[in-house]
Amino acid sequence: MFESYWTIGSTAAVAVVVAVAGGLLTEIGPWYRSLKKPSWQPPDWAFGPVWTVILVMAAISAALAWEAAPDTGAKTLVFIVLL
């Protein structure tokens, strides 16, 4: 499936960096708790697992796109688009 472990490892590392940065830069304070939310809003505990699945799928798609790129220029474009 993947030509090298470097490809999936590096895309997974980028996904982890994005997840950590998102967690550190997102402040849920009183302003969020005071918002009027719809009754169908998912529970707070669901956001972690859902974002984990999203970022895993993003890392896999990035690795597949990288390996499918025919040349260095295309790989550079994949890198820029996925950032």
Long-range contacts (C-beta under 8 A, 24 or more apart in sequence): 2-63, 2-64, 2-67, 3-67, 7-63, 7-66, 7-67, 8-59, 8-60, 8-63, 11-59, 11-60, 11-62, 11-63, 11-66, 12-59, 14-59, 14-62, 14-82, 14-83, 15-55, 15-56, 15-58, 15-59, 15-62, 16-55, 18-55, 19-51, 19-52, 19-55, 22-51, 58-82
